[in-house]
C-alpha cells in the first residue's frame, strides 16, 4: 500500500536565502581577489586597506542595485493584465 507524502516544503519562498549565500560568496571572492592583486603589486599597507574598503563599498552598492532590479521585476510581473493592452 502506498503512503501519501504529508510533509509540506516551502521551496517557493527560499529564493532570498539562495541569493544571500551566493551574493556573500561572490563578495568574498571578489574582495579577496582584489586585495591579493593589490598586495602582489607590492603596495603599502595603507593602499591595501583603502582598496579593501573601496571593494567592500563597491560590492555593497552592486548588491543594492541588484536588489532594486529584482524588486522591479517582481512588481512588473504583478501588473494587472488590463494595463498591458494597447
ZIGI-V140816 format. One record per residue. PHI is phi in whole degrees, -180 to 180 (* if undefined). OMEGA is omega in radians with two decimals (NA if undefined). NEAR is the number of other ideal C-beta (glycine too) atoms within 10 Angstrom. Layout:
# ZIGI-V140816
phi = <PHI PHI>
omega = <OMEGA OMEGA>
near = <NEAR NEAR>
This chain:
# ZIGI-V140816
phi = <* -84 -94 -84 -76 -105 -74 -108 -107 -113 -70 -72 -109 -97 -57 -66 -69 -61 -63 -67 -67 -67 -66 -65 -62 -63 -65 -65 -65 -64 -67 -64 -64 -61 -68 -65 -64 -70 -66 -68 -86 60 -78 -74 -62 -64 -66 -66 -64 -63 -64 -63 -65 -63 -64 -67 -65 -63 -64 -67 -68 -66 -65 -63 -64 -66 -67 -64 -64 -65 -64 -66 -65 -67 -65 -66 -74 -91 -64 -66 -60 -67 -77 -88 -79 -73>
omega = <-3.11 3.07 3.12 3.12 -3.02 3.13 3.09 3.11 -3.10 -3.10 3.13 -3.12 -3.02 -3.08 -3.12 3.14 3.10 3.13 3.14 -3.13 3.14 3.10 3.11 3.12 3.12 3.13 3.13 -3.13 -3.13 -3.12 3.12 3.12 3.10 -3.11 3.11 3.11 3.13 3.13 3.13 3.13 3.12 3.10 3.11 3.13 3.13 3.13 3.11 3.12 3.13 3.12 3.11 3.12 3.12 3.10 3.11 3.12 3.12 3.11 3.14 3.13 3.08 3.11 3.13 3.10 3.12 3.13 3.11 3.13 3.13 3.11 3.11 3.11 3.13 3.13 3.13 3.12 -3.12 -3.12 3.08 -3.10 -3.11 3.09 -3.11 -3.11 -3.10 NA>
near = <2 4 5 4 7 5 4 5 8 6 6 6 8 10 10 10 9 9 14 11 10 10 15 12 10 13 17 11 10 15 18 12 11 18 16 11 11 18 14 8 9 7 15 9 8 8 13 16 13 13 17 16 11 12 18 14 10 14 18 11 10 14 16 10 10 12 13 10 10 13 10 10 10 9 9 8 7 7 9 6 6 6 6 7 5 2>
